């Protein structure tokens, strides 16, 4: 069997020198800074909510407004009457239809009169 080889641990000074050029510098009190932003956001939300909600709850201090003039305005005028019905194209042919209906009526009456007299 092969022996398991344990990696040698590097000294702490060597690890620190490896990251000495990094932009992230670990400081003490990092936990306190991590909670600062969420706590600040929560406090601001509560302050803004209080500034909005408290005035809405105190309605006794508002003056009473009488709005009677809006209800006493005269009613609007009635709508205009509808336009008269449009003259259709069929009405121009109406006189022609009357003429032909009278003509054929007279023709059949006279025709029947002459046929009945000739028999």
Number of C-alpha atoms within 10 A of each C-alpha: 3 4 5 6 6 6 6 6 6 8 8 9 8 9 10 10 9 10 11 10 9 7 7 8 9 7 8 8 8 10 9 9 11 10 10 11 11 11 11 10 11 10 12 12 12 11 12 10 11 12 11 11 11 10 10 9 8 9 9 7 7 7 7 7 6 7 8 8 7 8 8 8 8 7 7 6 6 6 6 6 6 6 6 6 6 6 8 8 8 9 10 10 11 11 11 11 13 10 12 12 12 12 12 12 12 12 12 12 12 12 13 11 11 11 10 9 8 6 5
